[in-house]
Amino acid sequence: MQLATWNVNSLGVRLPQVLEWLRAHPVDVLALQELKLTDDKFPADAFAAEGYQAQWFGQKTYNGVALLTRTATSDVVRNIPGFADDMARVITATVPDPVAAPGSSDGIRVIGAYFPNGQAPGTDKFEYKMAWLDGLRAWLREELTRYPKLVLMGDFNITFDDLDVWDPVGMHEQIHCTEDERYHLRALVALGLADSFRLFTQPPKSYSWWDYRDMGFRRNRGLRIDHILVSAALKERARACQVDRTPRKNERPSDHAPVVLTLDSL
């Protein structure tokens, strides 16, 4: 079983690239972020033609998230229950677990999220990010009691540590790399989640985002801000996790690359 996350930075622009990637990598679940389109513009038919069902939560110009799945989902939730927010940032659903007995309700809870950017420490947007992270953690604590098999994936807009940063000295205490943000990321792990990427030996300087400016991708000046966190029940089934850099080489690419997690289904 494979689950992937990809911030496509406008699905309207990059739908052909997403479809091409899915044909080459027919993952079971794909979480998309930054759709940048309203619900009525979501290309559900195009994904259905490729064998995917979709749940989506759009917003004009900004944000927007979706889950594409090979099988029908249940218990769909949009945004963070209990946290008032007019931004389309979270989509959650339960997908069947191929390990479970046929007809079992013991599925995998999948949360696809586009974390706030935060702009810069000391700004209103940064304070919103801190509040949003508090709300996410409180809700996740409850979700984990209901769904032991849980995946939280998406564009977190936070690095774990200096290994995730091309220039850790220059970006020290800058957005994505502040101690305040990393505290919240560690707090999510403390709930019982694991960074699936770090479960495996990875090449040095492995990133998932590169700035369009200054030949960021060509010079590998990037950040690892796209993550897949898994609960303890799924950690033992993790077999691989990697960043697929290939789509970043496309013409008019997203500035993010997909991250793919492989779980044992046996």
DOROTOR-804594 format. One record per residue: residue in three letters; x, y, z of N, C-alpha, C in turn; residue number from 1. Coordinates in pm, whole numbers, plus 50000, padded with zeros to 5 digits. Example, Ala and Ser with C-alpha at 12.3 -4.5 7.8 and 13.67 -1.06 7.14 Angstrom:
// DOROTOR-804594
ALA / 51319 / 49431 / 50780 / 51230 / 49550 / 50780 / 51320 / 49670 / 50780 / 1
SER / 51285 / 49775 / 50708 / 51367 / 49894 / 50714 / 51290 / 50003 / 50787 / 2
END
This chain:
// DOROTOR-804594
MET / 50085 / 49882 / 50000 / 50000 / 50000 / 50000 / 50089 / 50124 / 50000 / 1
GLN / 50058 / 50219 / 49913 / 50136 / 50342 / 49905 / 50047 / 50464 / 49927 / 2
LEU / 50099 / 50557 / 50007 / 50032 / 50684 / 50033 / 50130 / 50795 / 49999 / 3
ALA / 50080 / 50902 / 49939 / 50168 / 51010 / 49896 / 50105 / 51145 / 49926 / 4
THR / 50189 / 51245 / 49936 / 50144 / 51382 / 49954 / 50217 / 51471 / 49855 / 5
TRP / 50145 / 51574 / 49805 / 50205 / 51664 / 49706 / 50134 / 51798 / 49710 / 6
ASN / 50210 / 51902 / 49738 / 50159 / 52038 / 49723 / 50180 / 52076 / 49577 / 7
VAL / 50068 / 52086 / 49503 / 50078 / 52106 / 49358 / 50081 / 52253 / 49318 / 8
ASN / 50058 / 52344 / 49415 / 50068 / 52487 / 49386 / 49984 / 52526 / 49264 / 9
SER / 49856 / 52493 / 49269 / 49755 / 52522 / 49167 / 49723 / 52398 / 49084 / 10
LEU / 49615 / 52334 / 49120 / 49571 / 52216 / 49046 / 49522 / 52255 / 48908 / 11
GLY / 49467 / 52374 / 48894 / 49423 / 52419 / 48763 / 49537 / 52424 / 48663 / 12
VAL / 49655 / 52462 / 48710 / 49771 / 52470 / 48623 / 49834 / 52332 / 48604 / 13
ARG / 49836 / 52251 / 48710 / 49918 / 52130 / 48709 / 49840 / 51999 / 48704 / 14
LEU / 49712 / 52005 / 48669 / 49635 / 51881 / 48657 / 49702 / 51782 / 48563 / 15
PRO / 49747 / 51821 / 48443 / 49812 / 51723 / 48355 / 49933 / 51657 / 48419 / 16
GLN / 50009 / 51732 / 48499 / 50126 / 51674 / 48565 / 50085 / 51575 / 48673 / 17
VAL / 49978 / 51606 / 48745 / 49930 / 51514 / 48849 / 49880 / 51384 / 48786 / 18
LEU / 49804 / 51396 / 48678 / 49753 / 51277 / 48610 / 49868 / 51192 / 48555 / 19
GLU / 49967 / 51257 / 48497 / 50083 / 51185 / 48444 / 50157 / 51114 / 48557 / 20
TRP / 50172 / 51180 / 48670 / 50242 / 51119 / 48782 / 50165 / 50999 / 48835 / 21
LEU / 50033 / 51009 / 48843 / 49953 / 50899 / 48894 / 49959 / 50778 / 48800 / 22
ARG / 49968 / 50802 / 48672 / 49981 / 50689 / 48578 / 50114 / 50617 / 48599 / 23
ALA / 50215 / 50691 / 48629 / 50347 / 50630 / 48652 / 50361 / 50576 / 48793 / 24
HIS / 50283 / 50633 / 48888 / 50291 / 50593 / 49029 / 50148 / 50578 / 49082 / 25
PRO / 50084 / 50468 / 49053 / 49943 / 50449 / 49093 / 49927 / 50423 / 49242 / 26
VAL / 49955 / 50524 / 49322 / 49947 / 50511 / 49467 / 49802 / 50486 / 49509 / 27
ASP / 49786 / 50434 / 49629 / 49651 / 50407 / 49679 / 49583 / 50532 / 49732 / 28
VAL / 49663 / 50624 / 49787 / 49610 / 50749 / 49842 / 49706 / 50861 / 49805 / 29
LEU / 49650 / 50971 / 49756 / 49730 / 51091 / 49727 / 49662 / 51211 / 49791 / 30
ALA / 49733 / 51276 / 49881 / 49685 / 51400 / 49942 / 49743 / 51518 / 49864 / 31
LEU / 49658 / 51609 / 49821 / 49700 / 51727 / 49746 / 49678 / 51852 / 49831 / 32
GLN / 49768 / 51947 / 49817 / 49752 / 52077 / 49883 / 49767 / 52190 / 49781 / 33
GLU / 49720 / 52305 / 49823 / 49720 / 52427 / 49741 / 49650 / 52405 / 49607 / 34
LEU / 49526 / 52360 / 49614 / 49447 / 52344 / 49492 / 49425 / 52478 / 49423 / 35
LYS / 49399 / 52580 / 49502 / 49375 / 52716 / 49452 / 49257 / 52722 / 49356 / 36
LEU / 49151 / 52649 / 49387 / 49030 / 52657 / 49307 / 48909 / 52625 / 49396 / 37
THR / 48793 / 52673 / 49354 / 48671 / 52650 / 49429 / 48620 / 52509 / 49406 / 38
ASP / 48530 / 52465 / 49494 / 48481 / 52327 / 49487 / 48420 / 52292 / 49351 / 39
ASP / 48350 / 52389 / 49291 / 48283 / 52360 / 49164 / 48381 / 52344 / 49049 / 40
LYS / 48505 / 52384 / 49068 / 48607 / 52370 / 48963 / 48693 / 52246 / 48979 / 41
PHE / 48669 / 52168 / 49083 / 48754 / 52052 / 49107 / 48734 / 51948 / 48998 / 42
PRO / 48841 / 51896 / 48938 / 48832 / 51805 / 48822 / 48806 / 51659 / 48862 / 43
ALA / 48696 / 51634 / 48930 / 48666 / 51499 / 48980 / 48657 / 51398 / 48866 / 44
ASP / 48600 / 51439 / 48753 / 48584 / 51346 / 48640 / 48718 / 51301 / 48585 / 45
ALA / 48814 / 51392 / 48581 / 48947 / 51356 / 48529 / 49013 / 51251 / 48617 / 46
PHE / 48996 / 51264 / 48748 / 49054 / 51164 / 48839 / 48976 / 51033 / 48833 / 47
ALA / 48844 / 51043 / 48820 / 48763 / 50921 / 48809 / 48804 / 50839 / 48688 / 48
ALA / 48839 / 50906 / 48579 / 48882 / 50835 / 48458 / 49012 / 50758 / 48481 / 49
GLU / 49088 / 50798 / 48582 / 49213 / 50729 / 48616 / 49192 / 50627 / 48728 / 50
GLY / 49067 / 50610 / 48772 / 49038 / 50511 / 48875 / 49044 / 50563 / 49017 / 51
TYR / 49033 / 50695 / 49034 / 49041 / 50753 / 49168 / 48910 / 50820 / 49208 / 52
GLN / 48871 / 50794 / 49330 / 48764 / 50870 / 49393 / 48826 / 50990 / 49463 / 53
ALA / 48749 / 51093 / 49484 / 48806 / 51216 / 49540 / 48715 / 51276 / 49647 / 54
GLN / 48778 / 51330 / 49746 / 48715 / 51420 / 49843 / 48797 / 51547 / 49841 / 55
TRP / 48730 / 51661 / 49837 / 48805 / 51785 / 49825 / 48740 / 51897 / 49905 / 56
PHE / 48819 / 52000 / 49928 / 48778 / 52115 / 50008 / 48852 / 52235 / 49951 / 57
GLY / 48783 / 52309 / 49863 / 48849 / 52414 / 49787 / 48827 / 52553 / 49842 / 58
GLN / 48900 / 52645 / 49781 / 48892 / 52786 / 49819 / 48946 / 52869 / 49704 / 59
LYS / 48882 / 52978 / 49673 / 48924 / 53061 / 49561 / 49062 / 53121 / 49586 / 60
THR / 49149 / 53105 / 49489 / 49281 / 53169 / 49485 / 49383 / 53106 / 49580 / 61
TYR / 49341 / 53072 / 49701 / 49436 / 53025 / 49802 / 49398 / 52886 / 49854 / 62
ASN / 49495 / 52820 / 49916 / 49472 / 52699 / 49994 / 49402 / 52589 / 49913 / 63
GLY / 49319 / 52509 / 49979 / 49249 / 52399 / 49914 / 49325 / 52268 / 49926 / 64
VAL / 49251 / 52162 / 49965 / 49311 / 52030 / 49986 / 49220 / 51923 / 49928 / 65
ALA / 49278 / 51807 / 49899 / 49200 / 51696 / 49844 / 49265 / 51565 / 49881 / 66
LEU / 49183 / 51459 / 49885 / 49231 / 51322 / 49899 / 49182 / 51242 / 49780 / 67
LEU / 49274 / 51178 / 49709 / 49241 / 51088 / 49600 / 49267 / 50946 / 49647 / 68
THR / 49170 / 50858 / 49628 / 49183 / 50722 / 49679 / 49134 / 50621 / 49576 / 69
ARG / 49194 / 50503 / 49580 / 49154 / 50394 / 49491 / 49024 / 50329 / 49538 / 70
THR / 48993 / 50342 / 49666 / 48874 / 50280 / 49723 / 48786 / 50387 / 49787 / 71
ALA / 48663 / 50353 / 49813 / 48570 / 50449 / 49873 / 48615 / 50484 / 50015 / 72
THR / 48593 / 50608 / 50054 / 48628 / 50655 / 50188 / 48503 / 50671 / 50272 / 73
SER / 48524 / 50691 / 50402 / 48413 / 50714 / 50494 / 48453 / 50817 / 50598 / 74
ASP / 48354 / 50867 / 50671 / 48377 / 50959 / 50783 / 48463 / 51079 / 50741 / 75
VAL / 48423 / 51146 / 50636 / 48500 / 51260 / 50584 / 48478 / 51382 / 50673 / 76
VAL / 48586 / 51450 / 50706 / 48581 / 51571 / 50787 / 48665 / 51678 / 50718 / 77
ARG / 48613 / 51799 / 50718 / 48685 / 51912 / 50658 / 48726 / 52011 / 50767 / 78
ASN / 48853 / 52051 / 50762 / 48916 / 52137 / 50861 / 48922 / 52071 / 50998 / 79
ILE / 48958 / 52148 / 51099 / 48982 / 52095 / 51233 / 48858 / 52117 / 51318 / 80
PRO / 48788 / 52013 / 51356 / 48671 / 52031 / 51443 / 48709 / 52104 / 51572 / 81
GLY / 48630 / 52203 / 51608 / 48656 / 52279 / 51729 / 48747 / 52398 / 51711 / 82
PHE / 48803 / 52414 / 51591 / 48889 / 52529 / 51564 / 48827 / 52611 / 51452 / 83
ALA / 48781 / 52730 / 51484 / 48716 / 52815 / 51385 / 48818 / 52865 / 51284 / 84
ASP / 48791 / 52839 / 51155 / 48887 / 52875 / 51052 / 48813 / 52889 / 50920 / 85
ASP / 48837 / 52998 / 50849 / 48772 / 53016 / 50718 / 48866 / 52979 / 50603 / 86
MET / 48978 / 52915 / 50635 / 49071 / 52869 / 50533 / 49053 / 52719 / 50510 / 87
ALA / 49061 / 52676 / 50384 / 49046 / 52534 / 50349 / 49181 / 52465 / 50360 / 88
ARG / 49207 / 52403 / 50474 / 49341 / 52352 / 50501 / 49349 / 52202 / 50532 / 89
VAL / 49240 / 52139 / 50569 / 49248 / 52001 / 50614 / 49134 / 51919 / 50555 / 90
ILE / 49165 / 51800 / 50509 / 49064 / 51703 / 50465 / 49102 / 51567 / 50523 / 91
THR / 49004 / 51502 / 50585 / 49028 / 51378 / 50657 / 48926 / 51273 / 50614 / 92
ALA / 48970 / 51150 / 50601 / 48879 / 51040 / 50567 / 48941 / 50909 / 50612 / 93
THR / 48858 / 50809 / 50626 / 48904 / 50674 / 50656 / 48904 / 50591 / 50529 / 94
VAL / 49016 / 50524 / 50504 / 49028 / 50438 / 50386 / 49040 / 50293 / 50434 / 95
PRO / 48990 / 50198 / 50356 / 49002 / 50058 / 50396 / 49148 / 50016 / 50407 / 96
ASP / 49175 / 49933 / 50507 / 49308 / 49878 / 50527 / 49312 / 49740 / 50462 / 97
PRO / 49399 / 49720 / 50364 / 49403 / 49588 / 50297 / 49438 / 49474 / 50391 / 98
VAL / 49494 / 49505 / 50507 / 49527 / 49401 / 50605 / 49403 / 49354 / 50679 / 99
ALA / 49305 / 49444 / 50696 / 49186 / 49412 / 50774 / 49100 / 49309 / 50702 / 100
ALA / 49018 / 49240 / 50778 / 48926 / 49142 / 50721 / 48826 / 49210 / 50630 / 101
PRO / 48783 / 49143 / 50524 / 48682 / 49203 / 50434 / 48559 / 49247 / 50511 / 102
GLY / 48515 / 49370 / 50482 / 48399 / 49425 / 50549 / 48427 / 49485 / 50684 / 103
SER / 48553 / 49480 / 50728 / 48589 / 49534 / 50858 / 48585 / 49686 / 50857 / 104
SER / 48551 / 49743 / 50970 / 48552 / 49889 / 50984 / 48686 / 49940 / 51034 / 105
ASP / 48783 / 49851 / 51045 / 48915 / 49884 / 51097 / 49001 / 49943 / 50986 / 106
GLY / 48975 / 50068 / 50952 / 49045 / 50132 / 50842 / 49160 / 50219 / 50888 / 107
ILE / 49221 / 50286 / 50792 / 49331 / 50378 / 50818 / 49278 / 50521 / 50807 / 108
ARG / 49298 / 50596 / 50912 / 49255 / 50736 / 50914 / 49362 / 50820 / 50846 / 109
VAL / 49325 / 50888 / 50740 / 49420 / 50968 / 50663 / 49382 / 51115 / 50674 / 110
ILE / 49477 / 51194 / 50718 / 49458 / 51339 / 50730 / 49553 / 51408 / 50634 / 111
GLY / 49498 / 51479 / 50537 / 49578 / 51559 / 50446 / 49568 / 51705 / 50487 / 112
ALA / 49682 / 51772 / 50506 / 49680 / 51906 / 50564 / 49777 / 52001 / 50494 / 113
TYR / 49732 / 52124 / 50483 / 49817 / 52232 / 50436 / 49836 / 52328 / 50553 / 114
PHE / 49947 / 52313 / 50623 / 49974 / 52394 / 50741 / 49995 / 52541 / 50699 / 115
PRO / 49956 / 52635 / 50785 / 49981 / 52777 / 50753 / 50129 / 52805 / 50732 / 116
ASN / 50158 / 52897 / 50642 / 50296 / 52937 / 50617 / 50354 / 53013 / 50736 / 117
GLY / 50281 / 53111 / 50784 / 50325 / 53187 / 50901 / 50396 / 53317 / 50871 / 118
GLN / 50437 / 53335 / 50748 / 50502 / 53458 / 50699 / 50634 / 53489 / 50769 / 119
ALA / 50628 / 53528 / 50896 / 50750 / 53562 / 50971 / 50716 / 53569 / 51119 / 120
PRO / 50811 / 53534 / 51205 / 50787 / 53547 / 51349 / 50748 / 53690 / 51385 / 121
GLY / 50653 / 53703 / 51477 / 50609 / 53834 / 51521 / 50494 / 53893 / 51443 / 122
THR / 50450 / 53825 / 51336 / 50339 / 53875 / 51256 / 50208 / 53809 / 51300 / 123
ASP / 50096 / 53868 / 51256 / 49966 / 53810 / 51284 / 49954 / 53671 / 51222 / 124
LYS / 50013 / 53652 / 51105 / 50005 / 53522 / 51039 / 50082 / 53415 / 51117 / 125
PHE / 50190 / 53456 / 51183 / 50264 / 53362 / 51265 / 50183 / 53322 / 51388 / 126
GLU / 50115 / 53419 / 51448 / 50031 / 53389 / 51563 / 49916 / 53296 / 51524 / 127
TYR / 49861 / 53318 / 51404 / 49757 / 53227 / 51354 / 49813 / 53087 / 51338 / 128
LYS / 49934 / 53076 / 51288 / 49997 / 52945 / 51271 / 50012 / 52874 / 51406 / 129
MET / 50055 / 52946 / 51508 / 50071 / 52886 / 51640 / 49936 / 52839 / 51695 / 130
ALA / 49833 / 52921 / 51679 / 49699 / 52882 / 51726 / 49647 / 52762 / 51648 / 131
TRP / 49669 / 52762 / 51519 / 49625 / 52651 / 51433 / 49693 / 52522 / 51476 / 132
LEU / 49821 / 52528 / 51504 / 49894 / 52409 / 51547 / 49844 / 52358 / 51682 / 133
ASP / 49808 / 52450 / 51771 / 49748 / 52409 / 51898 / 49617 / 52334 / 51874 / 134
GLY / 49534 / 52391 / 51786 / 49407 / 52327 / 51755 / 49424 / 52191 / 51690 / 135
LEU / 49521 / 52180 / 51600 / 49547 / 52053 / 51534 / 49589 / 51947 / 51636 / 136
ARG / 49679 / 51983 / 51725 / 49729 / 51884 / 51821 / 49618 / 51836 / 51915 / 137
ALA / 49535 / 51928 / 51961 / 49425 / 51889 / 52051 / 49331 / 51792 / 51981 / 138
TRP / 49300 / 51818 / 51856 / 49210 / 51730 / 51780 / 49277 / 51596 / 51750 / 139
LEU / 49404 / 51600 / 51713 / 49475 / 51476 / 51681 / 49481 / 51382 / 51801 / 140
ARG / 49495 / 51440 / 51919 / 49498 / 51356 / 52038 / 49370 / 51274 / 52047 / 141
GLU / 49257 / 51336 / 52017 / 49129 / 51265 / 52018 / 49120 / 51164 / 51903 / 142
GLU / 49166 / 51204 / 51785 / 49159 / 51115 / 51669 / 49239 / 50986 / 51692 / 143
LEU / 49352 / 50999 / 51757 / 49437 / 50882 / 51779 / 49373 / 50783 / 51875 / 144
THR / 49289 / 50829 / 51963 / 49218 / 50736 / 52051 / 49110 / 50661 / 51975 / 145
ARG / 49055 / 50723 / 51871 / 48950 / 50659 / 51791 / 49008 / 50577 / 51676 / 146
TYR / 49120 / 50621 / 51624 / 49180 / 50557 / 51506 / 49327 / 50526 / 51534 / 147
PRO / 49358 / 50409 / 51586 / 49498 / 50376 / 51614 / 49586 / 50377 / 51489 / 148
LYS / 49525 / 50347 / 51374 / 49601 / 50349 / 51248 / 49574 / 50483 / 51180 / 149
LEU / 49670 / 50574 / 51193 / 49648 / 50712 / 51147 / 49771 / 50763 / 51073 / 150
VAL / 49745 / 50838 / 50967 / 49850 / 50903 / 50888 / 49818 / 51052 / 50880 / 151
LEU / 49914 / 51135 / 50914 / 49903 / 51280 / 50896 / 50007 / 51320 / 50794 / 152
MET / 49962 / 51371 / 50679 / 50058 / 51406 / 50574 / 50017 / 51534 / 50503 / 153
GLY / 50117 / 51600 / 50450 / 50090 / 51723 / 50377 / 50210 / 51816 / 50379 / 154
ASP / 50181 / 51941 / 50345 / 50282 / 52047 / 50349 / 50274 / 52109 / 50488 / 155
PHE / 50373 / 52076 / 50572 / 50372 / 52122 / 50711 / 50428 / 52263 / 50725 / 156
ASN / 50502 / 52309 / 50625 / 50567 / 52441 / 50634 / 50654 / 52454 / 50759 / 157
ILE / 50713 / 52340 / 50802 / 50804 / 52338 / 50916 / 50912 / 52233 / 50888 / 158
THR / 51036 / 52266 / 50920 / 51144 / 52168 / 50914 / 51163 / 52106 / 51052 / 159
PHE / 51205 / 51980 / 51055 / 51230 / 51915 / 51182 / 51356 / 51967 / 51250 / 160
ASP / 51462 / 51985 / 51171 / 51590 / 52024 / 51227 / 51680 / 52073 / 51113 / 161
ASP / 51806 / 52096 / 51144 / 51896 / 52155 / 51045 / 51922 / 52063 / 50926 / 162
LEU / 51904 / 51933 / 50941 / 51922 / 51842 / 50828 / 51821 / 51869 / 50717 / 163
ASP / 51712 / 51933 / 50752 / 51606 / 51963 / 50656 / 51625 / 52097 / 50586 / 164
VAL / 51737 / 52162 / 50606 / 51757 / 52300 / 50561 / 51888 / 52312 / 50484 / 165
TRP / 51883 / 52370 / 50367 / 52006 / 52381 / 50287 / 52106 / 52477 / 50350 / 166
ASP / 52056 / 52579 / 50422 / 52144 / 52677 / 50485 / 52096 / 52699 / 50629 / 167
PRO / 52127 / 52607 / 50719 / 52074 / 52617 / 50855 / 52124 / 52740 / 50932 / 168
VAL / 52241 / 52788 / 50900 / 52292 / 52907 / 50968 / 52217 / 53031 / 50920 / 169
GLY / 52205 / 53045 / 50789 / 52138 / 53161 / 50734 / 51989 / 53165 / 50764 / 170
MET / 51928 / 53048 / 50782 / 51784 / 53042 / 50807 / 51749 / 53021 / 50954 / 171
HIS / 51848 / 53029 / 51040 / 51824 / 53012 / 51184 / 51719 / 53110 / 51233 / 172
GLU / 51613 / 53057 / 51295 / 51502 / 53134 / 51350 / 51425 / 53214 / 51243 / 173
GLN / 51442 / 53173 / 51117 / 51358 / 53226 / 51011 / 51236 / 53135 / 50995 / 174
ILE / 51136 / 53183 / 50919 / 51013 / 53105 / 50903 / 51044 / 52966 / 50850 / 175
HIS / 50971 / 52867 / 50898 / 50988 / 52724 / 50873 / 51096 / 52661 / 50960 / 176
CYS / 51179 / 52744 / 51021 / 51295 / 52693 / 51094 / 51305 / 52749 / 51236 / 177
THR / 51198 / 52806 / 51288 / 51204 / 52863 / 51423 / 51184 / 52755 / 51528 / 178
GLU / 51234 / 52783 / 51646 / 51216 / 52689 / 51757 / 51068 / 52677 / 51793 / 179
ASP / 50993 / 52786 / 51783 / 50850 / 52780 / 51812 / 50778 / 52681 / 51721 / 180
GLU / 50808 / 52686 / 51592 / 50745 / 52594 / 51497 / 50790 / 52450 / 51523 / 181
ARG / 50917 / 52432 / 51543 / 50969 / 52297 / 51564 / 50919 / 52236 / 51695 / 182
TYR / 50893 / 52321 / 51792 / 50831 / 52270 / 51916 / 50698 / 52203 / 51884 / 183
HIS / 50618 / 52267 / 51802 / 50489 / 52210 / 51767 / 50504 / 52081 / 51688 / 184
LEU / 50604 / 52073 / 51603 / 50626 / 51951 / 51526 / 50668 / 51836 / 51620 / 185
ARG / 50753 / 51867 / 51715 / 50792 / 51765 / 51813 / 50673 / 51724 / 51899 / 186
ALA / 50585 / 51818 / 51927 / 50466 / 51787 / 52007 / 50373 / 51691 / 51934 / 187
LEU / 50366 / 51702 / 51802 / 50287 / 51606 / 51724 / 50349 / 51467 / 51734 / 188
VAL / 50481 / 51462 / 51725 / 50550 / 51333 / 51738 / 50526 / 51275 / 51877 / 189
ALA / 50523 / 51360 / 51977 / 50504 / 51314 / 52114 / 50366 / 51252 / 52137 / 190
LEU / 50272 / 51279 / 52048 / 50140 / 51216 / 52058 / 50147 / 51068 / 52023 / 191
GLY / 50258 / 51026 / 51964 / 50273 / 50887 / 51922 / 50288 / 50871 / 51773 / 192
LEU / 50330 / 50978 / 51706 / 50350 / 50975 / 51562 / 50499 / 50971 / 51530 / 193
ALA / 50532 / 50915 / 51416 / 50672 / 50904 / 51373 / 50689 / 50966 / 51235 / 194
ASP / 50801 / 51032 / 51215 / 50838 / 51087 / 51084 / 50883 / 50971 / 50997 / 195
SER / 50797 / 50928 / 50904 / 50826 / 50807 / 50827 / 50951 / 50822 / 50741 / 196
PHE / 50982 / 50943 / 50698 / 51100 / 50965 / 50614 / 51228 / 50928 / 50689 / 197
ARG / 51234 / 50963 / 50816 / 51353 / 50939 / 50896 / 51360 / 50796 / 50950 / 198
LEU / 51263 / 50716 / 50920 / 51272 / 50574 / 50958 / 51374 / 50500 / 50872 / 199
PHE / 51414 / 50564 / 50762 / 51501 / 50498 / 50665 / 51623 / 50585 / 50636 / 200
THR / 51732 / 50522 / 50598 / 51851 / 50596 / 50558 / 51820 / 50676 / 50431 / 201
GLN / 51850 / 50804 / 50435 / 51819 / 50892 / 50323 / 51947 / 50958 / 50270 / 202
PRO / 51947 / 50996 / 50143 / 52062 / 51070 / 50091 / 52077 / 51203 / 50164 / 203
PRO / 52197 / 51252 / 50179 / 52215 / 51384 / 50240 / 52149 / 51493 / 50156 / 204
LYS / 52110 / 51597 / 50223 / 52048 / 51712 / 50156 / 51923 / 51669 / 50078 / 205
SER / 51837 / 51595 / 50145 / 51710 / 51553 / 50085 / 51602 / 51653 / 50121 / 206
TYR / 51548 / 51719 / 50020 / 51448 / 51822 / 50041 / 51322 / 51792 / 49961 / 207
SER / 51214 / 51864 / 49992 / 51089 / 51845 / 49919 / 51037 / 51974 / 49857 / 208
TRP / 51102 / 52085 / 49888 / 51063 / 52216 / 49834 / 51187 / 52295 / 49797 / 209
TRP / 51177 / 52363 / 49683 / 51286 / 52450 / 49636 / 51225 / 52577 / 49580 / 210
ASP / 51282 / 52691 / 49616 / 51234 / 52820 / 49567 / 51250 / 52826 / 49415 / 211
TYR / 51153 / 52890 / 49350 / 51164 / 52911 / 49206 / 51280 / 53004 / 49171 / 212
ARG / 51314 / 53090 / 49264 / 51415 / 53193 / 49236 / 51557 / 53139 / 49254 / 213
ASP / 51651 / 53206 / 49189 / 51794 / 53181 / 49207 / 51834 / 53036 / 49181 / 214
MET / 51763 / 52972 / 49087 / 51796 / 52833 / 49051 / 51799 / 52742 / 49174 / 215
GLY / 51699 / 52761 / 49261 / 51696 / 52688 / 49387 / 51701 / 52538 / 49370 / 216
PHE / 51626 / 52485 / 49273 / 51624 / 52340 / 49254 / 51755 / 52292 / 49193 / 217
ARG / 51803 / 52360 / 49093 / 51926 / 52319 / 49027 / 52043 / 52318 / 49124 / 218
ARG / 52043 / 52411 / 49217 / 52151 / 52420 / 49316 / 52119 / 52343 / 49444 / 219
ASN / 52005 / 52278 / 49445 / 51956 / 52201 / 49561 / 51955 / 52285 / 49688 / 220
ARG / 51906 / 52405 / 49675 / 51887 / 52491 / 49790 / 51741 / 52479 / 49834 / 221
GLY / 51714 / 52379 / 49914 / 51575 / 52348 / 49946 / 51550 / 52330 / 50094 / 222
LEU / 51427 / 52290 / 50123 / 51382 / 52258 / 50258 / 51300 / 52130 / 50253 / 223
ARG / 51305 / 52053 / 50358 / 51211 / 51941 / 50370 / 51098 / 51987 / 50462 / 224
ILE / 50987 / 52022 / 50401 / 50872 / 52072 / 50477 / 50746 / 51989 / 50449 / 225
ASP / 50756 / 51890 / 50362 / 50644 / 51801 / 50331 / 50670 / 51668 / 50402 / 226
HIS / 50579 / 51631 / 50491 / 50604 / 51518 / 50579 / 50488 / 51418 / 50577 / 227
ILE / 50521 / 51294 / 50614 / 50421 / 51191 / 50637 / 50449 / 51133 / 50775 / 228
LEU / 50361 / 51163 / 50871 / 50372 / 51110 / 51006 / 50276 / 50993 / 51022 / 229
VAL / 50323 / 50888 / 51087 / 50242 / 50768 / 51104 / 50233 / 50729 / 51251 / 230
SER / 50120 / 50671 / 51289 / 50101 / 50624 / 51425 / 50182 / 50497 / 51447 / 231
ALA / 50193 / 50458 / 51574 / 50274 / 50341 / 51610 / 50225 / 50214 / 51539 / 232
ALA / 50094 / 50202 / 51521 / 50039 / 50083 / 51456 / 50082 / 50071 / 51311 / 233
LEU / 50113 / 50184 / 51247 / 50157 / 50182 / 51107 / 50309 / 50190 / 51094 / 234
LYS / 50375 / 50242 / 51195 / 50520 / 50254 / 51189 / 50586 / 50119 / 51163 / 235
GLU / 50536 / 50016 / 51229 / 50596 / 49883 / 51213 / 50572 / 49824 / 51075 / 236
ARG / 50478 / 49884 / 51000 / 50450 / 49836 / 50864 / 50519 / 49919 / 50756 / 237
ALA / 50585 / 50027 / 50796 / 50653 / 50113 / 50699 / 50772 / 50040 / 50637 / 238
ARG / 50782 / 50044 / 50505 / 50891 / 49975 / 50434 / 50978 / 50069 / 50353 / 239
ALA / 50928 / 50186 / 50320 / 51009 / 50283 / 50245 / 50939 / 50418 / 50248 / 240
CYS / 51018 / 50524 / 50238 / 50963 / 50659 / 50224 / 51067 / 50741 / 50148 / 241
GLN / 51023 / 50808 / 50044 / 51117 / 50886 / 49964 / 51049 / 51006 / 49900 / 242
VAL / 51132 / 51103 / 49865 / 51088 / 51219 / 49787 / 51111 / 51187 / 49640 / 243
ASP / 51008 / 51209 / 49558 / 51022 / 51190 / 49414 / 51052 / 51325 / 49351 / 244
ARG / 51178 / 51351 / 49321 / 51220 / 51479 / 49266 / 51183 / 51498 / 49119 / 245
THR / 51146 / 51391 / 49052 / 51126 / 51397 / 48907 / 51027 / 51505 / 48863 / 246
PRO / 50909 / 51518 / 48927 / 50814 / 51620 / 48880 / 50866 / 51763 / 48895 / 247
ARG / 50965 / 51783 / 48982 / 51021 / 51919 / 48998 / 51100 / 51961 / 48874 / 248
LYS / 51132 / 51864 / 48787 / 51205 / 51893 / 48664 / 51112 / 51926 / 48548 / 249
ASN / 50980 / 51915 / 48571 / 50884 / 51944 / 48465 / 50890 / 52090 / 48422 / 250
GLU / 50836 / 52116 / 48306 / 50814 / 52255 / 48266 / 50699 / 52311 / 48349 / 251
ARG / 50716 / 52428 / 48404 / 50618 / 52491 / 48494 / 50581 / 52398 / 48610 / 252
PRO / 50679 / 52352 / 48686 / 50651 / 52258 / 48794 / 50595 / 52327 / 48917 / 253
SER / 50539 / 52247 / 49007 / 50518 / 52295 / 49143 / 50654 / 52315 / 49207 / 254
ASP / 50658 / 52400 / 49310 / 50784 / 52417 / 49381 / 50806 / 52306 / 49484 / 255
HIS / 50707 / 52217 / 49500 / 50718 / 52101 / 49588 / 50728 / 51973 / 49506 / 256
ALA / 50784 / 51870 / 49566 / 50788 / 51736 / 49506 / 50704 / 51640 / 49590 / 257
PRO / 50652 / 51534 / 49530 / 50575 / 51437 / 49607 / 50664 / 51359 / 49705 / 258
VAL / 50602 / 51321 / 49816 / 50664 / 51232 / 49913 / 50578 / 51106 / 49918 / 259
VAL / 50641 / 50989 / 49911 / 50568 / 50862 / 49898 / 50609 / 50767 / 50010 / 260
LEU / 50509 / 50714 / 50080 / 50529 / 50615 / 50186 / 50475 / 50480 / 50139 / 261
THR / 50555 / 50376 / 50160 / 50512 / 50239 / 50129 / 50490 / 50164 / 50259 / 262
LEU / 50371 / 50105 / 50274 / 50336 / 50023 / 50389 / 50320 / 49879 / 50347 / 263
ASP / 50360 / 49790 / 50435 / 50331 / 49648 / 50413 / 50182 / 49625 / 50417 / 264
SER / 50131 / 49547 / 50326 / 49989 / 49513 / 50326 / 49965 / 49371 / 50373 / 265
LEU / 50070 / 49302 / 50414 / 50058 / 49162 / 50452 / 50080 / 49145 / 50602 / 266
END
